[in-house]
Amino acid sequence: MPARLAALLLTALLCGTAQGQALQIVGTDVPPLIYQHQGRVQGFCVDLVQALQQRLKDDAPIQLLPWPRVIAMAQASADVLLVCPKRTREREDRFQWVGPLYTSRTFFYVRADSPVRLRSLEQARTLSGVLLPRASYSYEWLQAQGFDNLKPIGGTGINPLRMLMAGREPALVLEDTQLQALLDEAELPAHSVRPAYLALVTDGYLAFSTATAATRVRAWQQQLDQMKRDGSYEALHQRWFGRKPGAELMRTGLPASGR
């Protein structure tokens, strides 16, 4: 075998080893970030991941799974990519992060005709009940803040929203990035609810399992950085959220820590 060909084959083998096995790309149903519509997985994060895959010559499918299974896969295996979880202090050391991708503000929402006014978390703790999706980070966080009036509901935020509108509980905790998609699904006008209190601000990232090769993580971050430089990331953000990303989201390089 010619020496040059042998060297090329060895380089390819080493790169393949560094990159690891085929990726498993998984996420849970959180519209408009990632969700299934008419049999197809779509959303802001889906479009972004697929754009990165095209640049990286990766063709792994994106799977929608329940959140507990997504977490279990990431903790058990290398080369697992979680689509758009929030980067938080509690999760910091459990993943390798690529981003940031989007900013999410978590509000206590009430019906538009509700007399409820909130000025603090302490006041929110006195409510008779607070609806929220069971799989949301907000549920974990509010439990840690000592809330004992939480009413977690399975699935996406659509059922908690419907329960709020039916008067089952006085408040709903939800990210602002999800609200409009859920109102559309429930066929409710935008003015049906109002934010009563801002509880939390977090950024969403891509998250690789800790056993994934650092070279693979860097490659994804580098391609995301390039998308931020060439305008394609900004165009996706504008399309899905109706606004340009802020300066904090335009940061490049491997992120040192979350918000």
TAFEN-V593007 format. One record per helix or strand. SS is the DSSP state (~ for helix, > for strand). FROM is the first residue (numbers start at 0). TO is the last residue. If there is no record, write none. Layout:
ss = [SS & SS]
from = [FROM & FROM]
to = [TO & TO]
//
This chain:
ss = [~ & > & > & > & > & ~ & > & ~ & > & > & ~ & > & ~ & > & ~ & > & ~ & > & ~ & ~ & > & ~ & ~ & ~]
from = [2 & 23 & 29 & 33 & 39 & 43 & 61 & 66 & 79 & 85 & 91 & 94 & 120 & 129 & 136 & 149 & 157 & 170 & 175 & 189 & 192 & 213 & 231 & 246]
to = [18 & 26 & 29 & 36 & 41 & 55 & 63 & 75 & 81 & 86 & 93 & 110 & 124 & 132 & 143 & 152 & 164 & 174 & 184 & 191 & 208 & 229 & 240 & 249]
//
